Amino acid sequence: MAIIITDECINCGACEPECPNTAIYEGGVEWTWAGGTALTAIELEDGSSMDAKTPVEPVSEEFYYIVPDKCTECTGFHEEPQCAAVCPVDCCVPDPDHEEDNETLLAKKAWLHAE
């Protein structure tokens, strides 16, 4: 399961530097697959591919957000999601739309970091 930042976020930014996958971004800021990962190209669902450095539209314009496909809940890095551990308002919570087991999260980590 990925983590999501709820609309209770106060935009303090405490979570962003804690993410080992660089999956957390400030609201309104574009993100890339390459940021914080070893990825150089991404295969899209339609079979085409894109450069991992290509900017992608922000998930949220208003507050910090987590890119679910880059979130591993810190599995393989830490014992708990670090964003949730440092959040002063407890707005980093499990994302029910992106449930993944430990094996899947470890595989995602390996993919992101070319392990």
C-alpha positions as CSV (number, residue, x, y, z in Angstrom):
1,M,0.0,0.0,0.0
2,A,1.3,3.4,-0.8
3,I,1.0,6.4,1.5
4,I,-1.2,9.4,0.7
5,I,-1.1,12.9,2.1
6,T,-4.5,14.1,3.1
7,D,-6.0,17.5,2.7
8,E,-5.1,18.2,6.3
9,C,-1.5,18.9,5.2
10,I,-0.2,22.2,6.5
11,N,2.5,22.3,3.9
12,C,5.4,22.2,6.4
13,G,7.6,20.1,4.1
14,A,8.9,17.8,6.9
15,C,8.0,14.7,4.9
16,E,9.7,15.5,1.6
17,P,13.4,15.0,2.6
18,E,12.6,11.8,4.5
19,C,11.5,9.9,1.4
20,P,14.1,7.4,0.1
21,N,12.5,7.3,-3.3
22,T,11.9,11.0,-3.8
23,A,8.1,10.2,-4.1
24,I,7.0,13.3,-2.2
25,Y,6.6,16.7,-3.9
26,E,5.4,20.1,-3.0
27,G,1.9,21.0,-4.3
28,G,2.0,22.4,-7.8
29,V,5.5,21.1,-8.5
30,E,6.1,18.7,-11.4
31,W,7.8,15.4,-10.7
32,T,9.9,12.9,-12.6
33,W,10.4,9.1,-12.4
34,A,14.2,9.7,-12.4
35,G,14.2,11.9,-9.3
36,G,15.7,9.8,-6.5
37,T,15.7,6.6,-8.5
38,A,17.9,4.7,-11.0
39,L,15.3,4.8,-13.7
40,T,16.2,6.1,-17.1
41,A,13.1,5.2,-19.1
42,I,9.5,4.2,-18.2
43,E,7.3,1.9,-20.2
44,L,3.7,3.3,-20.3
45,E,0.5,1.3,-20.2
46,D,-0.1,1.9,-23.9
47,G,3.3,0.2,-24.7
48,S,5.1,3.4,-25.5
49,S,8.0,4.7,-23.4
50,M,9.2,8.0,-22.0
51,D,12.4,9.4,-20.7
52,A,12.4,9.1,-16.8
53,K,13.6,12.7,-16.7
54,T,10.4,14.0,-18.4
55,P,8.4,16.2,-16.1
56,V,5.0,14.9,-15.1
57,E,2.0,17.0,-14.0
58,P,1.6,17.4,-10.2
59,V,-0.8,15.1,-8.4
60,S,-1.9,18.1,-6.2
61,E,-1.8,21.8,-6.7
62,E,-2.7,22.7,-3.2
63,F,-0.5,20.6,-0.8
64,Y,2.3,18.1,-0.7
65,Y,1.6,14.9,-2.4
66,I,3.1,11.4,-2.9
67,V,3.4,9.7,-6.3
68,P,1.9,6.3,-5.5
69,D,4.0,4.4,-8.1
70,K,7.2,5.6,-6.4
71,C,6.1,5.0,-2.8
72,T,7.3,1.8,-1.2
73,E,6.2,2.8,2.4
74,C,10.0,2.9,3.1
75,T,10.0,-0.9,2.8
76,G,13.6,-2.1,2.6
77,F,14.9,1.2,3.9
78,H,13.2,1.8,7.3
79,E,10.8,-0.1,9.6
80,E,8.0,2.4,9.1
81,P,7.1,5.1,6.5
82,Q,9.3,8.1,7.4
83,C,6.8,10.6,6.1
84,A,4.2,9.4,8.6
85,A,6.8,9.3,11.4
86,V,7.8,13.0,11.0
87,C,4.4,14.5,10.0
88,P,3.3,16.9,12.8
89,V,-0.4,16.6,11.9
90,D,-0.6,12.9,11.0
91,C,-1.8,13.5,7.5
92,C,0.4,10.8,5.9
93,V,-1.8,7.7,6.0
94,P,-2.2,4.4,4.0
95,D,-3.7,4.9,0.6
96,P,-6.7,2.5,0.3
97,D,-6.5,2.9,-3.5
98,H,-3.0,1.5,-3.7
99,E,-2.8,-1.6,-1.5
100,E,0.4,-3.6,-1.9
101,D,1.9,-6.5,0.1
102,N,5.5,-6.5,1.4
103,E,6.8,-8.6,-1.5
104,T,5.3,-6.2,-4.0
105,L,6.8,-3.2,-2.2
106,L,10.3,-4.8,-2.1
107,A,10.0,-5.6,-5.8
108,K,9.0,-1.9,-6.5
109,K,12.1,-0.8,-4.4
110,A,14.3,-3.1,-6.5
111,W,12.9,-1.7,-9.7
112,L,13.2,1.9,-8.7
113,H,16.8,1.5,-7.6
114,A,18.0,-1.1,-10.2
115,E,18.9,-3.6,-7.5
